[in-house]
Every structure is written in C-alpha cells, then in structure tokens.
Amino acid sequence: MLELVTIQKLAAESGYTEDAIRSKIARGEFAEGLHYIKSPDGRIHFYVEEYLKWLKSNTDSSGLGRGKAKPKPSSA
C-alpha cells in the first residue's frame, strides 16, 4: 500500500468525491501536515494511515458513523 495518495486516488478508493474531500480540507476536517501535504507544485497528497485514523475516529463503538440514526429495535 502506498503511504501517500493524491486526492484523485483517495476519492477513487474511499467513495468520497474529490469535491467532498476538498470541502473537508476547506472546513478544516483535514489538517495540512497531519492528514495531507502539498508537493512543490501544489498538488495535495494524503497520508493513507492518517486518513484511516480520521475515518475510524468518526465511528462510534456501534460501528455507526456519528450523526447516523441507530436502527430501531424490532417489536417481535
């Protein structure tokens, strides 16, 4: 596995669109120097390991992402 990937590669592998990733950067959800770096030509490269840590930190112990409704118990 590569240590660093471009936004395009991250989008293809993660299911997020490139626009969604760029929006997360703009909102500060991804931090430069921690989650990604910029190459000398300005291209953004994500640290795969840090992206995965971010992803896992946004999932609670039930396996559901934050903000998602938990399934209703069946009334059987």
Steps between C-alpha positions, in 0.01 A plus 500: 500500500622849424571736788380807305222529242358786298149635552399321181626164631347559845166581335511186288584279799291663775169569330520873577497729198795727433272795579402346834866451592585857400203623707630311803838669449334842476296435819811389686399136545831403338809685622799580282808331640293238682254354248657635183795689357546713191770415252724777363263540204200542733345157454342352814609156622320322785665279760295181471564400863381840631191489279413158646551632855267791418243260357509273804479795740169594340342163576369418845519158666173388337667527160263776394640832396428798720173668420345188354183365653528167676262232374176466693464180698258256346168465680486123463 
